C-alpha cells in the first residue's frame, strides 16, 4: 500500500511538470538534479543573506552568516525507528584584507535518531569543521592553505575524478552536494598562464573514509555480512588500516584547463589512496579468514568538458585508473588490482525559468579475473545507468516540485525521489519528499531497499 501511494505521488509530480506551455528562455543557474546522492542545494549561505560587511580600522572587511536546520527522515518500512533526525547549526565567517582572506565554517550536529540505531558507539552530538583556511588571490596566482572541500569534475553529482575529499559515511545521502563530503588538510595553488589555468593540490596526509559503525542505517550489505560473521565467530574483522603518517602518506593532484571555442576542458591527474576501504582477505593459522579494511595507493587520469548551449549545458567526464585496488573474488590473500574505466555524459535544459530537465548517463568498466586455476583474464565487467530530474516552479519561483533519481540499467537497482521545495522570504527554506529504493538485495542501490523514507526539512538563515 505504501509503495502504491508513493508511486501515485510520483505520477502526480510528473503531471505537474508536464502541465503548461514549453517556452525557451535564457540560461539560469540551476544546480539541482542528476545524482540524488549529491546535489548542490543549500550547501553554502546565499550571498544576499550574508551580513553586511564591516570594515575595520586597517581596511579589512569581516562578514558572517549561518543557518539552523532540522532534517528529519522517517522509514516507510520501519516508521517506529527514524533513519535520521539531525539538527544542525552552521556558522560561517569571512575576513578579507587586500589580497588575503581567511574563512571558517563550522557545523554543530545533534543526531536524535542515533539512540534508535542498533549497535554501540554512535555519536549523537558532534562538531565538524567544514572549512578553515587562509588564501591569497592575485591576477596571476592564487593559493589556499588549510582545511577545505575541493570538487573536481563537470558531471552533476557523478564525478570519477572527484578524489580529494572522502565521503561522510554517517550521512552519505545528505542534501547538498558538498554536505556529504568531509574537508581535508591541504595546500593548493592556481596559476593563470595566458588562456590556461594550472591548479595543483597537495595533501600532507591522506584523509579516507571511516567504516560505518554496526547499526548505522547506511551500512552496505557486504559490511553487514562481515559484521554478522564477526559476531558468529566465522571470520575476523581487523581494525582499519588508515594512512596517517604526515608528509609520508601524501596525496597530490593537478588540473590543467582552458576554454576552446566555448568548450571548457580540463585534464586531471591524481595520485593517492583509495577513499573507500577495500577488504582484503587473508588466511590465518587457525583457519578462520581475516578481513582487513585497507586503503591502497593508486593513480588516476581524467578529462572533463562542459559547454553552454542556449539555456542548457552539455557535459562529460572520462577517467582511467590503471590497476585500481579491488577485493579479490577468490580466497587468495590480499587485494586484487584491475584496470578501471569510468565515464559520464549528459546535460540539462531550462525552459522559460519554469521547467527543468536534467539527464546523464554513466558507465564503469573493470577488467575481471575469476577464481580459476590459472587466474585467467576472461573479459570486462560493466556497471551502467542514468540519473535524471524533471521539475517545475510555481508561485514566482518560490515553490519547486519534481521527480529525480538514479537507475542502473546493469541490474543494480534504482532510486526515485519525489520532492517539493518552498522558499518563504529570504530566511526560510522548507522541503519534503519521499525516496524509494528498488532492486535486488545485493545491488548497489537495491541493498538499501529497507531504507525507503519520507523526509521533512526546515532551514532558517540568519
LUMSELO-184245 format. One record per residue (C-alpha): residue in one letter; x, y, z. Coordinates in nm, 4 decimals. Example, Ala and Ser with C-alpha at 12.3 -4.5 7.8 and 13.67 -1.06 7.14 Angstrom:
2
("a", (1.2300, -0.4500, 0.7800))
("s", (1.3670, -0.1060, 0.7140))
//
This chain:
462
("x", (0.0000, 0.0000, 0.0000))
("x", (0.2803, 0.2432, 0.0917))
("x", (0.4573, 0.1877, -0.2382))
("x", (0.1309, 0.2449, -0.4297))
("x", (0.0829, 0.5768, -0.2525))
("x", (0.4413, 0.6811, -0.3298))
("x", (0.4065, 0.5758, -0.6931))
("x", (0.0887, 0.7818, -0.7229))
("x", (0.2703, 1.0807, -0.5749))
("x", (0.5496, 1.0440, -0.8304))
("x", (0.2959, 1.0325, -1.1136))
("x", (0.1272, 1.3439, -0.9718))
("x", (0.4619, 1.5282, -0.9629))
("x", (0.5221, 1.4303, -1.3254))
("x", (0.1792, 1.5624, -1.4273))
("x", (0.2564, 1.8935, -1.2588))
("x", (0.5771, 1.9100, -1.4532))
("x", (0.4129, 1.8380, -1.7871))
("x", (0.1252, 2.0801, -1.7448))
("x", (0.1540, 2.4240, -1.9071))
("x", (0.3469, 2.5542, -2.2106))
("x", (0.7093, 2.4887, -2.3055))
("x", (0.8959, 2.8087, -2.3960))
("x", (1.2694, 2.8519, -2.4435))
("x", (1.4395, 3.1081, -2.2197))
("x", (1.7767, 3.2485, -2.1227))
("x", (2.0102, 3.0233, -1.9208))
("x", (1.9736, 3.0380, -1.5421))
("x", (2.1857, 2.8918, -1.2627))
("x", (2.0233, 2.5601, -1.1683))
("x", (2.2395, 2.3131, -0.9782))
("x", (1.9672, 2.0756, -0.8642))
("x", (1.9433, 1.7398, -1.0326))
("x", (2.1381, 1.4408, -1.1509))
("x", (2.2598, 1.2099, -0.8792))
("x", (2.0247, 1.2399, -0.5784))
("x", (2.3121, 1.1377, -0.3554))
("x", (2.4934, 1.4573, -0.4396))
("x", (2.3341, 1.7836, -0.5438))
("x", (2.4244, 2.1411, -0.4768))
("x", (2.1111, 2.2561, -0.2956))
("x", (2.1780, 2.4645, 0.0126))
("x", (2.5431, 2.3890, 0.0876))
("x", (2.6616, 2.7459, 0.1441))
("x", (2.4887, 3.0566, 0.2716))
("x", (2.3162, 3.2593, -0.0061))
("x", (2.5154, 3.5750, -0.0731))
("x", (2.2150, 3.8013, -0.0184))
("x", (2.1852, 3.6731, 0.3392))
("x", (2.5455, 3.7348, 0.4400))
("x", (2.5646, 4.0091, 0.6998))
("x", (2.6692, 4.3469, 0.5622))
("x", (3.0498, 4.3520, 0.5553))
("x", (3.2121, 4.5577, 0.8310))
("x", (3.5393, 4.7374, 0.7654))
("x", (3.7907, 4.7634, 1.0495))
("x", (4.0447, 5.0363, 1.1153))
("x", (4.3073, 4.8650, 0.9000))
("x", (4.0806, 4.8387, 0.5988))
("x", (3.9946, 4.4703, 0.6425))
("x", (3.6375, 4.3506, 0.5817))
("x", (3.4597, 4.0998, 0.8079))
("x", (3.1309, 3.9200, 0.7326))
("x", (2.9380, 3.6331, 0.8841))
("x", (2.6279, 3.4225, 0.8245))
("x", (2.4708, 3.0937, 0.9300))
("x", (2.1630, 2.8773, 0.9493))
("x", (1.9658, 2.6457, 1.1735))
("x", (1.8325, 2.3273, 1.0149))
("x", (1.6049, 2.0443, 1.1240))
("x", (1.6399, 1.7492, 0.8827))
("x", (1.4168, 1.4501, 0.9672))
("x", (1.3989, 1.1193, 0.7767))
("x", (1.1423, 0.8532, 0.8723))
("x", (1.1407, 0.4985, 0.7357))
("x", (0.8363, 0.3864, 0.5407))
("x", (0.9078, 0.0226, 0.6320))
("x", (1.0052, 0.0950, 0.9944))
("x", (0.8095, 0.4078, 1.0992))
("x", (0.8845, 0.3413, 1.4657))
("x", (1.2589, 0.3827, 1.4012))
("x", (1.3623, 0.7154, 1.2418))
("x", (1.6514, 0.6923, 0.9994))
("x", (1.7793, 1.0386, 1.0889))
("x", (1.6652, 1.3373, 1.2946))
("x", (1.9656, 1.5614, 1.2517))
("x", (1.9530, 1.9117, 1.3977))
("x", (2.2313, 2.1350, 1.2634))
("x", (2.3783, 2.4768, 1.3386))
("x", (2.6200, 2.6199, 1.0821))
("x", (2.8235, 2.9358, 1.1283))
("x", (3.0429, 3.0871, 0.8558))
("x", (3.2807, 3.3798, 0.8912))
("x", (3.4999, 3.5528, 0.6361))
("x", (3.7715, 3.8161, 0.6755))
("x", (3.9371, 3.9912, 0.3801))
("x", (4.2289, 4.2301, 0.3738))
("x", (4.3737, 4.3386, 0.0394))
("x", (4.4637, 4.0138, -0.1430))
("x", (4.4456, 3.7971, 0.1677))
("x", (4.1403, 3.6316, 0.3219))
("x", (4.0504, 3.3841, 0.5951))
("x", (3.7388, 3.1687, 0.6018))
("x", (3.5871, 2.9495, 0.8725))
("x", (3.2779, 2.7274, 0.8552))
("x", (3.1713, 2.5031, 1.1438))
("x", (2.8791, 2.2645, 1.1888))
("x", (2.7368, 2.1536, 1.5208))
("x", (2.5094, 1.8488, 1.4854))
("x", (2.2723, 1.6651, 1.7169))
("x", (2.1552, 1.3320, 1.5738))
("x", (1.8480, 1.2402, 1.7769))
("x", (1.7964, 0.9155, 1.5842))
("x", (2.1303, 0.7693, 1.6985))
("x", (1.9589, 0.6277, 2.0067))
("x", (1.7361, 0.4146, 1.7819))
("x", (2.0209, 0.2592, 1.5807))
("x", (2.1377, -0.0904, 1.6699))
("x", (2.4933, -0.1366, 1.7902))
("x", (2.7141, 0.0860, 2.0027))
("x", (2.9437, 0.3832, 1.9589))
("x", (2.7066, 0.6047, 1.7618))
("x", (2.7705, 0.9704, 1.8414))
("x", (2.4602, 1.1826, 1.8954))
("x", (2.6423, 1.5163, 1.9303))
("x", (2.9401, 1.6084, 1.7185))
("x", (3.1048, 1.9069, 1.5532))
("x", (3.2526, 1.9240, 1.2035))
("x", (3.4981, 2.1771, 1.0685))
("x", (3.3531, 2.2354, 0.7223))
("x", (3.6293, 2.4726, 0.6151))
("x", (3.9085, 2.6627, 0.7834))
("x", (4.1714, 2.8171, 0.5589))
("x", (4.3645, 3.1269, 0.4559))
("x", (4.4067, 3.2313, 0.0945))
("x", (4.5926, 3.4732, -0.1301))
("x", (4.4365, 3.5913, -0.4577))
("x", (4.6016, 3.7865, -0.7377))
("x", (4.5598, 3.8229, -1.1118))
("x", (4.8230, 3.5607, -1.1935))
("x", (4.8356, 3.3390, -0.8859))
("x", (4.6050, 3.2091, -0.6103))
("x", (4.6850, 2.9814, -0.3181))
("x", (4.4988, 2.8246, -0.0242))
("x", (4.6277, 2.6557, 0.2913))
("x", (4.4035, 2.4877, 0.5462))
("x", (4.1069, 2.2519, 0.5722))
("x", (3.8834, 2.2671, 0.2677))
("x", (3.6466, 2.0865, 0.0309))
("x", (3.7570, 2.0972, -0.3340))
("x", (3.5337, 1.9438, -0.6009))
("x", (3.6725, 1.8456, -0.9404))
("x", (3.4514, 1.7481, -1.2323))
("x", (3.1702, 1.8731, -1.4522))
("x", (2.9243, 1.5856, -1.4038))
("x", (2.6144, 1.6508, -1.1970))
("x", (2.6968, 1.4570, -0.8807))
("x", (2.8799, 1.1705, -1.0539))
("x", (3.2451, 1.2719, -1.0822))
("x", (3.5008, 0.9922, -1.1371))
("x", (3.7956, 1.2272, -1.0721))
("x", (3.6483, 1.3872, -0.7592))
("x", (3.9059, 1.2120, -0.5384))
("x", (4.0241, 1.4742, -0.2913))
("x", (3.7570, 1.4659, -0.0192))
("x", (3.6215, 1.1434, 0.1361))
("x", (3.2518, 1.0703, 0.1833))
("x", (3.0864, 1.1247, 0.5205))
("x", (2.9692, 0.7667, 0.5793))
("x", (2.7438, 0.8747, 0.8674))
("x", (2.5202, 1.0512, 0.6172))
("x", (2.6033, 0.9502, 0.2579))
("x", (2.2838, 1.0951, 0.1068))
("x", (2.2914, 1.4290, 0.2870))
("x", (2.1241, 1.7102, 0.0930))
("x", (2.3818, 1.9395, -0.0555))
("x", (2.6431, 1.8165, -0.2990))
("x", (2.9316, 1.9010, -0.0676))
("x", (2.7451, 1.8263, 0.2540))
("x", (2.8212, 1.4574, 0.2161))
("x", (3.1936, 1.5228, 0.1758))
("x", (3.4451, 1.5848, 0.4536))
("x", (3.7132, 1.8563, 0.4416))
("x", (4.0820, 1.7639, 0.4267))
("x", (4.4027, 1.9455, 0.5204))
("x", (4.5695, 2.0643, 0.2034))
("x", (4.7640, 2.3287, 0.0198))
("x", (4.6527, 2.4301, -0.3275))
("x", (4.7893, 2.6771, -0.5795))
("x", (4.6485, 2.8050, -0.9086))
("x", (4.8458, 2.9750, -1.1856))
("x", (4.6819, 3.1694, -1.4702))
("x", (4.9091, 3.1366, -1.7739))
("x", (4.7592, 3.3045, -2.0790))
("x", (4.4477, 3.1084, -2.1727))
("x", (4.5489, 2.8186, -1.9497))
("x", (4.4846, 2.7576, -1.5799))
("x", (4.7045, 2.5178, -1.3840))
("x", (4.5936, 2.4021, -1.0393))
("x", (4.7961, 2.1843, -0.8016))
("x", (4.6820, 2.0218, -0.4756))
("x", (4.8996, 1.8698, -0.2029))
("x", (4.7646, 1.6753, 0.0968))
("x", (5.0348, 1.6357, 0.3664))
("x", (4.8467, 1.3331, 0.4984))
("x", (4.5751, 1.1272, 0.3310))
("x", (4.2191, 1.1539, 0.4556))
("x", (3.9988, 0.8488, 0.3894))
("x", (3.6532, 0.7217, 0.4782))
("x", (3.5840, 0.5558, 0.8109))
("x", (3.3991, 0.2273, 0.8402))
("x", (3.0324, 0.2859, 0.9299))
("x", (2.9548, 0.1540, 1.2747))
("x", (2.7324, -0.1506, 1.3071))
("x", (2.3677, -0.0465, 1.3134))
("x", (2.4082, 0.2663, 1.1027))
("x", (2.1183, 0.2693, 0.8509))
("x", (2.3622, 0.3147, 0.5609))
("x", (2.5947, 0.0208, 0.6271))
("x", (2.6435, -0.1635, 0.2972))
("x", (2.5220, -0.5204, 0.2565))
("x", (2.8783, -0.6511, 0.2282))
("x", (2.9845, -0.4863, 0.5538))
("x", (2.6713, -0.6161, 0.7255))
("x", (2.7761, -0.9689, 0.6333))
("x", (3.1229, -0.9089, 0.7758))
("x", (2.9735, -0.7776, 1.0998))
("x", (2.7478, -1.0846, 1.1205))
("x", (3.0406, -1.3162, 1.0559))
("x", (3.2442, -1.1468, 1.3279))
("x", (2.9550, -1.1804, 1.5747))
("x", (2.9179, -1.5503, 1.4850))
("x", (3.2900, -1.6196, 1.5072))
("x", (3.3197, -1.7374, 1.1457))
("x", (3.5643, -1.4621, 1.0468))
("x", (3.7910, -1.1940, 1.1914))
("x", (3.7272, -0.8298, 1.1013))
("x", (4.0528, -0.6479, 1.1632))
("x", (4.0848, -0.2802, 1.2531))
("x", (4.1034, -0.0294, 0.9700))
("x", (4.4493, 0.0316, 0.8241))
("x", (4.4426, 0.4107, 0.7780))
("x", (4.7260, 0.6048, 0.6070))
("x", (4.8044, 0.8585, 0.8809))
("x", (5.1781, 0.9395, 0.8549))
("x", (5.2200, 1.3120, 0.7926))
("x", (5.4385, 1.4024, 0.4940))
("x", (5.4775, 1.0324, 0.4120))
("x", (5.1227, 0.9220, 0.3287))
("x", (5.0733, 1.2208, 0.0991))
("x", (4.8337, 1.2743, -0.1913))
("x", (4.8904, 1.5010, -0.4913))
("x", (4.6800, 1.6157, -0.7843))
("x", (4.6962, 1.8547, -1.0786))
("x", (4.4394, 2.0011, -1.3162))
("x", (4.5156, 2.1875, -1.6404))
("x", (4.2200, 2.3654, -1.8020))
("x", (4.1224, 2.6209, -2.0644))
("x", (3.8358, 2.7223, -2.2908))
("x", (3.8359, 2.6071, -2.6538))
("x", (3.5747, 2.7929, -2.8614))
("x", (3.3164, 2.7796, -2.5847))
("x", (3.4186, 2.4371, -2.4545))
("x", (3.5587, 2.4255, -2.1009))
("x", (3.8084, 2.1387, -2.0995))
("x", (4.0265, 2.0118, -1.8137))
("x", (4.2957, 1.7433, -1.7896))
("x", (4.3410, 1.5879, -1.4445))
("x", (4.5950, 1.3583, -1.2772))
("x", (4.5830, 1.2296, -0.9195))
("x", (4.7941, 1.0006, -0.7015))
("x", (4.6820, 0.8973, -0.3561))
("x", (4.4928, 0.6410, -0.1517))
("x", (4.1561, 0.4763, -0.2139))
("x", (3.8959, 0.6671, -0.0112))
("x", (3.6552, 0.3779, 0.0454))
("x", (3.8248, 0.0818, 0.2200))
("x", (3.8940, -0.2362, 0.0249))
("x", (3.8546, -0.5542, 0.2308))
("x", (4.1496, -0.7838, 0.1750))
("x", (4.1030, -1.1478, 0.2716))
("x", (4.3880, -1.3319, 0.4474))
("x", (4.4143, -1.6903, 0.5710))
("x", (4.5198, -1.7390, 0.9331))
("x", (4.6833, -2.0275, 1.1184))
("x", (4.3528, -2.1027, 1.2899))
("x", (4.1795, -2.1466, 0.9567))
("x", (3.9397, -1.8561, 1.0233))
("x", (3.9681, -1.5987, 0.7417))
("x", (4.0667, -1.2454, 0.8387))
("x", (3.9340, -0.9414, 0.6547))
("x", (4.1354, -0.6187, 0.6688))
("x", (3.9945, -0.2816, 0.5598))
("x", (4.2787, -0.1285, 0.3596))
("x", (4.3395, 0.1873, 0.1571))
("x", (4.5967, 0.1030, -0.1135))
("x", (4.7646, 0.3632, -0.3297))
("x", (4.6522, 0.4228, -0.6866))
("x", (4.6919, 0.6675, -0.9752))
("x", (4.4163, 0.8168, -1.1912))
("x", (4.3996, 1.0219, -1.5114))
("x", (4.0955, 1.2018, -1.6446))
("x", (3.9460, 1.4608, -1.8749))
("x", (3.6205, 1.6551, -1.8415))
("x", (3.4322, 1.9033, -2.0549))
("x", (3.1298, 2.1329, -2.0451))
("x", (2.9639, 2.3719, -2.2891))
("x", (2.6679, 2.6056, -2.2511))
("x", (2.4148, 2.5897, -2.5353))
("x", (2.1345, 2.8435, -2.5101))
("x", (1.9542, 2.7794, -2.1816))
("x", (2.1242, 2.4440, -2.1304))
("x", (2.4572, 2.2742, -2.0734))
("x", (2.6174, 1.9560, -2.2020))
("x", (2.8988, 1.7992, -2.0004))
("x", (3.1017, 1.4836, -1.9590))
("x", (3.3934, 1.3131, -1.7885))
("x", (3.6276, 1.0239, -1.8646))
("x", (3.8621, 0.8619, -1.6117))
("x", (4.1239, 0.5867, -1.6364))
("x", (4.2515, 0.4252, -1.3168))
("x", (4.5156, 0.1629, -1.4033))
("x", (4.5497, -0.1312, -1.1638))
("x", (4.2826, 0.0034, -0.9304))
("x", (4.2606, -0.1854, -0.5956))
("x", (3.9599, -0.4191, -0.5604))
("x", (3.8597, -0.7050, -0.3324))
("x", (3.9556, -1.0426, -0.4778))
("x", (3.6840, -1.2791, -0.5927))
("x", (3.8836, -1.5797, -0.4775))
("x", (4.0242, -1.6989, -0.1453))
("x", (4.3702, -1.5694, -0.2332))
("x", (4.5374, -1.3485, 0.0231))
("x", (4.5417, -0.9704, -0.0107))
("x", (4.3962, -0.7165, -0.2527))
("x", (4.3465, -0.7541, -0.6264))
("x", (4.4185, -0.4973, -0.8999))
("x", (4.2063, -0.4199, -1.2070))
("x", (4.2113, -0.1538, -1.4788))
("x", (3.9096, 0.0710, -1.4275))
("x", (3.7493, 0.2995, -1.6868))
("x", (3.4687, 0.5388, -1.5936))
("x", (3.2696, 0.7887, -1.7965))
("x", (2.9657, 1.0102, -1.7534))
("x", (2.7906, 1.2295, -2.0123))
("x", (2.4712, 1.4289, -2.0078))
("x", (2.3128, 1.7690, -1.9990))
("x", (2.0370, 1.9872, -1.8657))
("x", (1.7977, 2.2460, -2.0048))
("x", (1.5840, 2.5169, -1.8513))
("x", (1.2569, 2.6108, -2.0189))
("x", (1.1300, 2.9621, -1.9513))
("x", (1.2762, 2.9589, -1.5987))
("x", (0.9873, 2.7272, -1.5024))
("x", (1.0593, 2.3762, -1.6311))
("x", (1.3903, 2.1982, -1.5798))
("x", (1.5187, 1.8732, -1.7333))
("x", (1.8456, 1.7013, -1.6407))
("x", (1.9622, 1.3631, -1.7757))
("x", (2.3037, 1.1998, -1.7736))
("x", (2.4390, 0.8522, -1.8456))
("x", (2.7316, 0.6778, -1.6781))
("x", (2.9354, 0.3580, -1.7057))
("x", (3.2126, 0.1823, -1.5131))
("x", (3.4186, -0.0883, -1.6843))
("x", (3.6638, -0.3054, -1.4918))
("x", (3.8801, -0.5920, -1.6143))
("x", (3.7799, -0.9154, -1.4373))
("x", (3.9829, -1.2134, -1.3145))
("x", (3.7888, -1.5074, -1.1799))
("x", (3.8879, -1.7738, -0.9271))
("x", (4.0226, -2.0318, -1.1685))
("x", (4.3319, -2.2457, -1.1526))
("x", (4.5270, -2.0088, -1.3774))
("x", (4.3548, -1.6821, -1.2713))
("x", (4.2937, -1.6145, -1.6409))
("x", (4.1508, -1.2910, -1.7850))
("x", (3.8015, -1.3563, -1.9217))
("x", (3.6616, -1.0158, -2.0060))
("x", (3.5239, -0.6907, -1.8667))
("x", (3.2505, -0.6282, -1.6130))
("x", (3.0237, -0.3281, -1.6675))
("x", (2.8051, -0.1143, -1.4442))
("x", (2.5904, 0.1413, -1.6250))
("x", (2.2839, 0.3540, -1.5758))
("x", (2.1465, 0.7069, -1.5791))
("x", (2.0383, 0.9906, -1.3489))
("x", (1.7525, 1.2287, -1.4117))
("x", (1.5455, 1.5185, -1.2818))
("x", (1.2161, 1.6657, -1.4020))
("x", (1.0933, 1.9682, -1.2091))
("x", (0.8696, 2.2726, -1.2306))
("x", (0.8466, 2.6031, -1.0403))
("x", (0.5346, 2.7786, -0.9142))
("x", (0.4401, 3.0971, -0.7256))
("x", (0.7103, 3.3267, -0.8682))
("x", (0.9697, 3.0501, -0.8382))
("x", (0.9179, 3.0110, -0.4609))
("x", (0.7803, 2.6552, -0.4976))
("x", (0.9574, 2.3786, -0.6854))
("x", (0.8240, 2.0234, -0.7279))
("x", (0.9600, 1.7347, -0.9275))
("x", (1.0965, 1.3849, -0.9581))
("x", (1.4623, 1.2844, -0.9671))
("x", (1.6609, 0.9682, -0.9231))
("x", (1.9175, 0.7193, -1.0373))
("x", (1.8744, 0.3828, -1.2101))
("x", (2.1208, 0.1091, -1.3021))
("x", (2.0453, -0.0497, -1.6379))
("x", (2.3033, -0.3150, -1.5445))
("x", (2.0680, -0.4581, -1.2801))
("x", (2.1985, -0.2938, -0.9616))
("x", (1.8753, -0.1272, -0.8603))
("x", (1.7436, 0.2255, -0.8639))
("x", (1.6307, 0.5202, -0.6560))
("x", (1.3379, 0.7541, -0.7222))
("x", (1.2616, 1.0688, -0.5247))
("x", (0.9512, 1.2852, -0.5435))
("x", (1.0241, 1.6209, -0.3818))
("x", (0.8923, 1.9664, -0.3084))
("x", (1.0916, 2.2751, -0.2030))
("x", (0.9394, 2.6015, -0.0838))
("x", (1.1137, 2.9309, -0.0128))
("x", (0.9494, 3.1706, 0.2325))
("x", (1.1007, 3.5156, 0.2022))
("x", (1.4777, 3.5352, 0.2353))
("x", (1.5072, 3.3479, 0.5637))
("x", (1.3206, 3.0167, 0.5356))
("x", (1.3565, 2.7116, 0.3125))
("x", (1.1226, 2.4129, 0.3545))
("x", (1.1467, 2.0806, 0.1717))
("x", (0.9737, 1.7447, 0.1820))
("x", (0.9642, 1.4297, -0.0236))
("x", (0.9882, 1.0522, -0.0421))
("x", (1.2773, 0.8303, -0.1540))
("x", (1.2227, 0.4741, -0.2730))
("x", (1.4972, 0.2188, -0.3446))
("x", (1.4341, -0.0740, -0.5786))
("x", (1.6277, -0.3782, -0.6937))
("x", (1.7946, -0.6933, -0.5682))
("x", (1.9333, -0.7021, -0.2166))
("x", (2.2882, -0.7416, -0.3489))
("x", (2.2609, -0.4461, -0.5887))
("x", (2.4459, -0.1180, -0.5400))
("x", (2.1179, 0.0653, -0.4762))
("x", (1.8856, -0.2289, -0.4134))
("x", (2.0730, -0.3087, -0.0914))
("x", (1.9040, -0.0052, 0.0695))
("x", (1.5548, -0.1337, -0.0081))
("x", (1.4664, -0.1316, 0.3626))
("x", (1.5571, 0.2388, 0.3867))
("x", (1.2591, 0.3749, 0.1910))
("x", (1.1808, 0.7037, 0.3636))
("x", (0.9998, 1.0331, 0.3662))
("x", (1.1700, 1.3482, 0.4886))
("x", (1.0821, 1.6923, 0.6190))
("x", (1.3470, 1.9636, 0.6363))
("x", (1.3244, 2.3221, 0.7628))
("x", (1.6138, 2.5658, 0.7382))
("x", (1.6321, 2.9188, 0.8792))
("x", (1.9090, 3.1552, 0.7673))
("x", (2.0413, 3.4236, 0.9976))
//
